[in-house]
Amino acid sequence: MATIKTLSPDEESRLLSYLRTARYGSHLPITLRRNHLIALLMLDAGLRNREAASLPLQTLETCINSTQSITISSFASKNGEPRTIPTSLRLLGAIDNYLEHRINNDPTKHNIYAFPGRHNRGYLGCKQIYRIISHAGQATLNQSIHPHMLRHTFATRLMRTAPIRVVQELLGHRKLSSTQVYTHPDTQDLRRAIESLGAGETQNTRHDENPPIQP
């Protein structure tokens, strides 16, 4: 089975920093906020490219105002079933930042989609999102980065802290086998396993050095 490609914490940080601050072409402040938010929706909520592209503006507004979660409708999800993903603090911050700027300054504020397409028509295309992430990857990491790699990163990290059924629900997988591809251990997992054995031996040694006093 092919290795799932993910971003390290350092690579993730560099990519997000570039999307949030880099100025190239005719990108305006609202565009930078948009690009940064789209990447975080994949990294912190595991959204697919199309799910992020077609996200309704109301979903973001509801998230900020009440639910603190992102709901993917049955029409947008790949498996035809809705799902709800709680949001991280940094994702909430990015949503709030984007909405504040868009509502106050952006002419596309009346578009029903969170990320309007060209000339305020429909929503931002998946190909455009691919180009945004790919460009940022080449500029910061000198490697090819695609949107699904950000979702892979979300899933792989989640597998280390949550039961597989929870991960399956958050990713919107119909079959558990689709989630199981993220169960393969990496080098860090192997190292932690060995270190945990050493910790147990150290604890036992200390107990041996201080035997209980016999009555």
PAFI-148774 format. One record per residue: x, y, z negated of N, C-alpha, C in turn. Coordinates in pm, whole numbers, always signed. Atoms other than C-alpha are relative to their C-alpha. Layout:
<nodes>
<node <X,Y,Z>,<X,Y,Z>,<X,Y,Z>>
...
</nodes>
This chain:
<nodes>
<node <+84,-120,+0>,<+0,+0,+0>,<+88,+125,+0>>
<node <-78,-122,-9>,<+130,+346,+93>,<-4,+78,-132>>
<node <-7,-80,+121>,<+245,+570,-191>,<-84,+125,+13>>
<node <+80,-121,+0>,<+2,+846,-281>,<+91,+120,-25>>
<node <-85,-117,+15>,<+178,+1179,-231>,<-70,+105,-87>>
<node <+55,-100,+91>,<+125,+1431,-512>,<+104,+109,-24>>
<node <-89,-109,+34>,<+275,+1756,-635>,<+48,-14,-144>>
<node <-50,-7,+136>,<+498,+1781,-938>,<-52,+129,-64>>
<node <+44,-124,+64>,<+407,+2046,-1199>,<+72,+123,+53>>
<node <-76,-113,-52>,<+686,+2270,-1068>,<-44,+36,+141>>
<node <+45,-26,-136>,<+575,+2233,-706>,<-138,+64,+0>>
<node <+134,-57,+12>,<+217,+2305,-805>,<+6,+146,-40>>
<node <-14,-137,+48>,<+322,+2619,-992>,<+49,+93,+110>>
<node <-55,-82,-108>,<+523,+2750,-697>,<-103,+21,+111>>
<node <+101,-12,-105>,<+245,+2680,-450>,<-110,+98,-41>>
<node <+105,-88,+48>,<-19,+2855,-663>,<+48,+145,-8>>
<node <-55,-134,+10>,<+208,+3153,-725>,<+6,+66,+137>>
<node <-8,-54,-136>,<+261,+3196,-353>,<-139,+38,+51>>
<node <+135,-27,-48>,<-109,+3173,-272>,<-61,+121,-68>>
<node <+58,-110,+78>,<-188,+3427,-542>,<+65,+135,+32>>
<node <-73,-127,-11>,<+76,+3688,-456>,<+59,+29,+137>>
<node <-69,-23,-127>,<+227,+3640,-108>,<-85,+85,+93>>
<node <+71,-84,-96>,<+136,+3899,+150>,<+63,-22,+137>>
<node <-47,+23,-136>,<+171,+3787,+506>,<-118,+23,+94>>
<node <+107,-30,-94>,<-23,+3881,+815>,<-82,+118,-50>>
<node <+91,-108,+41>,<-327,+4094,+735>,<-76,-35,-126>>
<node <+71,+47,+118>,<-418,+3925,+408>,<-24,+114,-99>>
<node <+41,-101,+97>,<-607,+4154,+171>,<-8,-64,-138>>
<node <+10,+56,+136>,<-636,+4115,-208>,<-109,-105,-16>>
<node <+109,+98,+13>,<-969,+3932,-174>,<+40,-133,+64>>
<node <-45,+122,-68>,<-805,+3683,+66>,<+96,-78,-88>>
<node <-94,+67,+89>,<-526,+3609,-180>,<-74,-68,-115>>
<node <+81,+59,+107>,<-780,+3550,-458>,<-75,-123,+50>>
<node <+72,+112,-60>,<-978,+3325,-226>,<+91,-121,+19>>
<node <-91,+111,-27>,<-679,+3114,-121>,<+45,-68,-129>>
<node <-41,+53,+130>,<-563,+3073,-481>,<-112,-82,-63>>
<node <+114,+69,+58>,<-912,+2972,-594>,<-28,-132,+73>>
<node <+25,+123,-77>,<-956,+2718,-313>,<+98,-109,-42>>
<node <-100,+98,+42>,<-631,+2547,-412>,<-31,-53,-139>>
<node <+33,+44,+136>,<-738,+2536,-778>,<-124,-88,-4>>
<node <+118,+86,-7>,<-1075,+2385,-687>,<+38,-143,+35>>
<node <-49,+133,-36>,<-880,+2094,-542>,<+90,-57,-109>>
<node <-95,+45,+102>,<-610,+2076,-811>,<-64,-27,-136>>
<node <+59,+11,+134>,<-833,+2119,-1117>,<-141,-58,-1>>
<node <+134,+58,-7>,<-1170,+1989,-994>,<-10,-112,+101>>
<node <-4,+112,-93>,<-1070,+1743,-722>,<-92,+12,+120>>
<node <+89,-16,-113>,<-1286,+1894,-450>,<+69,-39,+130>>
<node <-49,+27,-134>,<-1245,+1771,-95>,<+1,+130,+79>>
<node <-10,-119,-84>,<-1164,+2019,+181>,<-139,+53,+36>>
<node <+133,-44,-44>,<-1521,+2030,+313>,<-86,+46,-116>>
<node <+77,-38,+118>,<-1670,+2049,-36>,<+36,+141,-46>>
<node <-44,-134,+38>,<-1461,+2356,-115>,<-43,+103,+103>>
<node <+32,-93,-108>,<-1521,+2517,+224>,<-147,+42,-3>>
<node <+144,-26,-8>,<-1901,+2490,+204>,<-64,+32,-134>>
<node <+53,-26,+133>,<-1939,+2576,-164>,<-89,+124,+0>>
<node <+88,-117,+8>,<-2237,+2806,-223>,<+50,+101,-102>>
<node <-38,-106,+93>,<-2168,+3140,-389>,<-71,-17,-134>>
<node <+78,+17,+122>,<-2441,+3061,-641>,<+63,-102,-94>>
<node <-66,+100,+84>,<-2243,+2760,-764>,<+107,+64,-87>>
<node <-103,-69,+77>,<-1956,+2984,-869>,<-63,+93,-103>>
<node <+66,-93,+93>,<-2191,+3238,-1027>,<-61,-76,-118>>
<node <+58,+82,+107>,<-2371,+2967,-1224>,<+108,-54,-92>>
<node <-112,+52,+78>,<-2039,+2824,-1336>,<+46,+104,-101>>
<node <-49,-107,+87>,<-1926,+3158,-1480>,<-105,+41,-103>>
<node <+104,-55,+86>,<-2261,+3262,-1627>,<-57,-98,-102>>
<node <+65,+93,+93>,<-2375,+2939,-1793>,<+67,-135,-13>>
<node <-34,+142,+10>,<-2253,+2590,-1707>,<+147,-30,-22>>
<node <-144,+25,+2>,<-1873,+2625,-1687>,<+33,-134,+66>>
<node <-23,+122,-77>,<-1883,+2344,-1434>,<-36,+26,+146>>
<node <+26,-9,-143>,<-1887,+2296,-1057>,<-88,-118,+41>>
<node <+89,+107,-47>,<-2176,+2100,-907>,<+7,-10,+151>>
<node <-3,+29,-143>,<-2137,+1942,-564>,<-133,-65,+36>>
<node <+132,+51,-36>,<-2474,+1887,-399>,<+11,-130,+80>>
<node <+2,+126,-76>,<-2576,+1561,-234>,<+24,+25,+148>>
<node <-20,-32,-141>,<-2563,+1739,+104>,<+148,+23,+31>>
<node <-141,-32,-23>,<-2200,+1842,+60>,<+93,-116,-33>>
<node <-89,+108,+44>,<-2059,+1529,-108>,<+13,-108,+108>>
<node <-28,+102,-101>,<-1905,+1254,+102>,<-89,-121,-15>>
<node <+80,+120,+22>,<-2106,+974,-59>,<-150,+28,-10>>
<node <+142,-34,+1>,<-2437,+1161,-49>,<-62,+9,-138>>
<node <+51,-11,+137>,<-2465,+1182,-427>,<+60,+123,-68>>
<node <-54,-120,+68>,<-2431,+1498,-639>,<+92,-39,-114>>
<node <-85,+22,+117>,<-2165,+1527,-905>,<+33,+135,-63>>
<node <-33,-122,+73>,<-2069,+1781,-1170>,<+136,-16,-66>>
<node <-136,+5,+53>,<-1711,+1859,-1269>,<+21,+117,-96>>
<node <-32,-109,+93>,<-1631,+2060,-1585>,<+124,+74,+47>>
<node <-111,-80,-50>,<-1391,+2344,-1513>,<+106,+26,-107>>
<node <-110,-35,+89>,<-1050,+2408,-1667>,<-1,+151,-26>>
<node <-5,-143,+33>,<-971,+2744,-1826>,<+62,+82,+113>>
<node <-62,-78,-107>,<-741,+2849,-1543>,<-90,+6,+123>>
<node <+94,-4,-111>,<-1005,+2756,-1285>,<-111,+101,-28>>
<node <+101,-99,+38>,<-1266,+2959,-1474>,<+54,+142,+21>>
<node <-60,-132,-17>,<-1027,+3254,-1474>,<+10,+39,+146>>
<node <-12,-28,-143>,<-968,+3225,-1099>,<-136,+30,+63>>
<node <+136,-25,-51>,<-1343,+3207,-1030>,<-46,+139,-40>>
<node <+41,-132,+50>,<-1410,+3513,-1246>,<+73,+111,+74>>
<node <-81,-99,-70>,<-1127,+3704,-1080>,<-51,+19,+143>>
<node <+46,-6,-139>,<-1253,+3620,-731>,<-138,+65,+10>>
<node <+136,-54,-6>,<-1618,+3697,-801>,<-2,+149,-30>>
<node <-3,-141,+37>,<-1540,+4030,-967>,<+44,+86,+118>>
<node <-51,-78,-113>,<-1342,+4148,-667>,<-96,-5,+118>>
<node <+88,+13,-117>,<-1583,+4014,-409>,<-128,+81,-18>>
<node <+126,-70,+24>,<-1898,+4158,-567>,<+18,+151,+8>>
<node <-21,-145,+7>,<-1744,+4502,-613>,<+60,+61,+126>>
<node <-78,-60,-107>,<-1529,+4544,-304>,<-15,-63,+138>>
<node <-5,+73,-126>,<-1598,+4292,-32>,<-130,+12,+78>>
<node <+122,-14,-82>,<-1842,+4347,+259>,<-74,-131,+23>>
<node <+66,+128,-20>,<-1919,+3974,+272>,<-77,-46,-124>>
<node <+58,+41,+128>,<-2074,+3977,-77>,<-142,-54,+12>>
<node <+137,+49,-16>,<-2421,+3901,+61>,<-7,-136,+71>>
<node <-3,+132,-62>,<-2310,+3581,+237>,<-30,-105,-107>>
<node <+41,+99,+101>,<-2459,+3276,+62>,<+111,-97,-35>>
<node <-110,+92,+27>,<-2131,+3085,+80>,<+110,+71,-81>>
<node <-106,-57,+83>,<-1847,+3136,-166>,<+114,+54,+85>>
<node <-113,-40,-86>,<-1591,+3160,+115>,<-50,+19,+143>>
<node <+57,-27,-132>,<-1742,+3328,+424>,<+100,-23,+112>>
<node <-83,+19,-118>,<-1612,+3249,+771>,<+29,+131,+70>>
<node <-35,-120,-76>,<-1491,+3491,+1034>,<-125,+80,+34>>
<node <+110,-92,-29>,<-1710,+3795,+1092>,<-121,-26,-90>>
<node <+106,+22,+100>,<-1910,+3693,+783>,<-105,-100,+49>>
<node <+95,+100,-52>,<-2068,+3398,+966>,<+31,-137,-61>>
<node <-17,+132,+56>,<-2121,+3068,+788>,<+108,-3,-107>>
<node <-105,+13,+100>,<-1841,+2936,+570>,<+136,-26,+65>>
<node <-137,+18,-46>,<-1465,+2912,+604>,<+20,-142,+51>>
<node <-16,+132,-60>,<-1367,+2626,+831>,<+104,-85,-70>>
<node <-96,+93,+61>,<-1184,+2316,+707>,<+138,+13,+64>>
<node <-129,-16,-67>,<-914,+2372,+968>,<+74,+123,-52>>
<node <-63,-119,+53>,<-853,+2720,+832>,<+59,-26,-139>>
<node <-51,+35,+133>,<-816,+2585,+478>,<+125,-86,+13>>
<node <-118,+84,-23>,<-575,+2323,+609>,<+120,+87,+35>>
<node <-111,-88,-40>,<-365,+2598,+770>,<+51,+82,-119>>
<node <-39,-81,+117>,<-367,+2806,+450>,<+91,-81,-92>>
<node <-77,+84,+91>,<-241,+2518,+234>,<+131,-44,+65>>
<node <-119,+44,-72>,<+3,+2395,+498>,<+104,+111,+8>>
<node <-91,-114,-9>,<+154,+2741,+545>,<+67,+26,-135>>
<node <-55,-23,+134>,<+197,+2785,+170>,<+102,-107,-37>>
<node <-92,+109,+28>,<+363,+2445,+143>,<+133,+17,+72>>
<node <-124,-20,-76>,<+614,+2520,+416>,<+78,+119,-54>>
<node <-67,-122,+47>,<+688,+2866,+274>,<+65,-19,-137>>
<node <-50,+13,+137>,<+743,+2754,-85>,<+78,-128,-26>>
<node <-59,+130,+30>,<+839,+2386,-78>,<+74,-61,+120>>
<node <-64,+49,-122>,<+964,+2344,+279>,<-43,-142,+34>>
<node <+55,+131,-36>,<+740,+2043,+327>,<-146,+13,+39>>
<node <+138,-1,-46>,<+407,+1956,+478>,<-95,-31,-116>>
<node <+101,+16,+106>,<+126,+2003,+225>,<-138,+7,+65>>
<node <+137,-5,-53>,<-235,+1922,+311>,<-98,+4,-116>>
<node <+97,-14,+109>,<-551,+1989,+109>,<-24,-128,-80>>
<node <+30,+123,+73>,<-608,+1623,+22>,<+112,-37,-98>>
<node <-108,+25,+94>,<-267,+1612,-145>,<-28,+66,-135>>
<node <+37,-67,+125>,<-402,+1858,-402>,<-103,-83,-75>>
<node <+98,+90,+62>,<-696,+1626,-467>,<+68,-125,-54>>
<node <-78,+114,+49>,<-451,+1335,-495>,<+69,+34,-132>>
<node <-70,-43,+122>,<-259,+1532,-758>,<-97,+2,-118>>
<node <+104,-3,+103>,<-578,+1592,-957>,<-33,-141,-48>>
<node <+41,+136,+34>,<-676,+1225,-945>,<+110,-77,-72>>
<node <-112,+74,+59>,<-332,+1086,-1028>,<+24,+42,-145>>
<node <-20,-48,+137>,<-290,+1305,-1336>,<-116,-39,-90>>
<node <+118,+35,+78>,<-644,+1234,-1449>,<+4,-146,-44>>
<node <-4,+143,+32>,<-581,+858,-1439>,<+85,-29,-123>>
<node <-88,+22,+115>,<-316,+899,-1711>,<-68,+36,-132>>
<node <+65,-45,+123>,<-564,+1047,-1959>,<-145,-42,-13>>
<node <+144,+31,+3>,<-913,+924,-1869>,<-28,-141,+51>>
<node <+40,+132,-50>,<-1089,+588,-1815>,<-29,+6,+149>>
<node <+14,+2,-145>,<-1110,+482,-1453>,<-144,+32,+44>>
<node <+139,-31,-36>,<-1492,+505,-1453>,<-27,+149,-5>>
<node <+14,-145,+8>,<-1470,+868,-1559>,<+63,+65,+122>>
<node <-69,-53,-117>,<-1220,+938,-1282>,<-83,-24,+125>>
<node <+86,+33,-115>,<-1446,+764,-1032>,<-115,+99,+12>>
<node <+112,-93,+0>,<-1736,+989,-1131>,<+45,+141,+41>>
<node <-48,-135,-30>,<-1531,+1309,-1115>,<+44,+14,+146>>
<node <-44,-4,-139>,<-1391,+1220,-772>,<-114,-20,+98>>
<node <+113,+26,-89>,<-1729,+1118,-632>,<+23,-120,+89>>
<node <-23,+124,-76>,<-1618,+771,-521>,<-118,-94,-17>>
<node <+108,+98,+8>,<-1893,+526,-438>,<+51,-134,-52>>
<node <-58,+128,+40>,<-1663,+226,-487>,<+116,+21,-95>>
<node <-109,-9,+95>,<-1428,+169,-778>,<+135,-25,+67>>
<node <-125,+31,-70>,<-1167,+34,-536>,<+63,+126,+58>>
<node <-54,-125,-51>,<-1131,+385,-393>,<+76,+75,-108>>
<node <-66,-67,+112>,<-1031,+511,-737>,<+124,-76,-44>>
<node <-110,+84,+48>,<-797,+221,-810>,<+132,+29,+69>>
<node <-126,-32,-68>,<-541,+349,-558>,<+84,+94,-83>>
<node <-74,-94,+85>,<-444,+604,-824>,<+52,-65,-127>>
<node <-43,+68,+122>,<-365,+340,-1087>,<+145,-44,+5>>
<node <-138,+46,-11>,<-17,+262,-957>,<+92,+87,-83>>
<node <-89,-79,+87>,<+244,+368,-1215>,<+114,+63,+78>>
<node <-119,-61,-58>,<+521,+609,-1124>,<+117,-15,-97>>
<node <-121,+14,+82>,<+871,+641,-1271>,<-23,+52,-142>>
<node <+27,-56,+132>,<+748,+859,-1558>,<-83,-96,-85>>
<node <+83,+96,+73>,<+485,+600,-1652>,<+87,-114,-53>>
<node <-87,+111,+41>,<+750,+326,-1664>,<+92,+44,-115>>
<node <-89,-50,+105>,<+983,+541,-1874>,<-74,+15,-132>>
<node <+78,-17,+123>,<+708,+626,-2123>,<-30,-134,-64>>
<node <+29,+132,+53>,<+625,+258,-2157>,<+120,-56,-78>>
<node <-120,+48,+66>,<+984,+170,-2244>,<+29,+80,-126>>
<node <-26,-85,+117>,<+1022,+467,-2480>,<-95,-33,-115>>
<node <+95,+35,+105>,<+709,+357,-2665>,<+46,-125,-74>>
<node <-56,+119,+66>,<+879,+22,-2732>,<+110,+40,-96>>
<node <-108,-47,+85>,<+1182,+202,-2870>,<-51,+69,-124>>
<node <+58,-69,+115>,<+964,+413,-3096>,<-49,-102,-103>>
<node <+49,+103,+90>,<+809,+99,-3240>,<+114,-69,-73>>
<node <-115,+63,+62>,<+1150,-57,-3304>,<+61,+90,-107>>
<node <-55,-95,+97>,<+1270,+260,-3479>,<-82,+2,-127>>
<node <+89,-2,+116>,<+966,+260,-3703>,<+18,-126,-85>>
<node <-18,+125,+73>,<+1016,-105,-3794>,<+134,-1,-75>>
<node <-131,-6,+63>,<+1385,-44,-3869>,<-4,+83,-128>>
<node <+11,-84,+118>,<+1298,+234,-4109>,<-71,-72,-113>>
<node <+71,+76,+101>,<+1055,+8,-4288>,<+94,-103,-65>>
<node <-94,+101,+50>,<+1328,-258,-4317>,<+104,+62,-94>>
<node <-102,-66,+82>,<+1573,-4,-4463>,<-53,+39,-137>>
<node <+62,-40,+124>,<+1328,+82,-4737>,<-103,-105,-44>>
<node <+93,+106,+37>,<+1179,-247,-4858>,<-77,+39,-125>>
<node <+81,-33,+117>,<+899,-225,-5111>,<+61,-57,-126>>
<node <-51,+44,+129>,<+994,-254,-5476>,<-90,-111,-55>>
<node <+78,+113,+50>,<+890,-590,-5616>,<-35,+20,-147>>
<node <+38,-15,+142>,<+698,-585,-5944>,<+72,-102,-89>>
</nodes>
